Amino acid sequence: MKKILTTILILSGVLYGCNTQKDITTLNASEMIKNKEAIESFYAKALTVNTQSRPTEVLKPLLAEGYSSSSSSGSKNAEQLMGQLEFFWKTVPDLKWIPQVITNDGDVYTVRSIASGTPNGDFMGMPTDGSKKFEIMTIDMHTVKEGKIRSTHHIEDWSTAMKQLKGGDKKKTAMDIGNAFMDAMGKGDMDALMNLMHDDMVWQNAGDKNIPWIGPWNGKKAILEQFMPAFGAGFKTIKWEPIDALTSDDTAAYFGQMIGNLTKSGVETEEFTYALRVKVKEGKVILWNWFEDSFEVSRAYNKK
């Protein structure tokens, strides 16, 4: 009987010990999941620009009281970090911060990432215009407990980013600026268009004076407020096919074929040849001289 009781006590102890260990394991696993989710949210929802969140609303519940972010250049508290990231989102609208490797030693998580973006505006003291992109490596060490990030030590290769954005001070050609202007028009990116337009820009296109968008249109304000609304409402491009392009000093020339639909008449043009002369000044378009088959456009507009 004594041997039986001893055996029962030993088995009970083993079983009790196993259950206790299981509870501890479950608790640790639960905390690890919370910590992992905190890390993922930090990069996917606060550092990477997206349409579902903002840095401040993500970080307020994510950062522990007394949080600090430090680097070789100093440290920031939670409010300062959130303010910096809100600025980054505004200046680098395509900012991405993608983790490549995540490792942890206890509650310290080390994350190696690739950060990339195309700044437009003053970025770390450098003027940018949205034409150059940076892509750099970053390394962060986060202390995370119970799903809250308590501190971050970070290193970013910003010197490489500045070199990439500077691009050896290469001067943009008239073709570069003309291409960027057409790309912005195709995307309907009005901010980019306005940045590329000289205040004294002239939009010249000859033709039937009965057509509301026939020019010339003098000055950025007239082009934006009068020409573009009239042209956008009256002419729908069906085909735009560049064939040749030439550039020399401050001028670029484009040649191709196109087809359009005239909204007023509902008549589609025959395919016709177009030519475009673009002149630039101070890195912006100052002349957009458009040549088209004005007879064909007039015929379609007037249903002839």
ABEGO torsion letter per residue (X at the ends): XAAAAAAAAAAAAAAAAAAAAAAAAAAAAAAAAAAAAAAAAAAAAAABBBAABBAAAAAAAABBBGBBBBBAAEBBBAAAAAAAAAAAAAABAABBBBBABBBBBEABBBBBBBBBEBBBEBBGGBBBAGABBBBBBBBBBBBBBGGBBABBBBBBBAAAAAAAAAGGGBBBBAAAAAAAAAAAAAAGBAAAAAAABBAABBBBBBEBAABAABOBBBEAAAAAAAAAAAAAAABBBABBBBABBBBBEABBBBBBBBBBBBAAAGBBBBBBBBBBBBBBBGGBBABBBBBBBAAAAAAAAAGX
